[in-house]
Amino acid sequence: IDINGWRPQNATKRYYGDVTVRQALARSLNIPSIKVMQQFGLDKSVEAAKKLGITSLDENTS
């Protein structure tokens, strides 16, 4: 993934391909979350995260 020159990675620096939500959460993978945000947009993604009880979001992050 390349977002205006920024290339996000998983902490392991490995790409795992398509994974389930369960696998992504269990492995704390970053790429699946970024793909979801790209597909649905930031506002909808933040709204969904809040509904799931995630409270550590910074809405002012660019």
Secondary structure, DSSP 4 states (H G I P E B T S, - for coil): --BTTB----TTS----S--HHHHHHTT-SHHHHHHHHHH-HHHHHHHHHHTT-----TT--
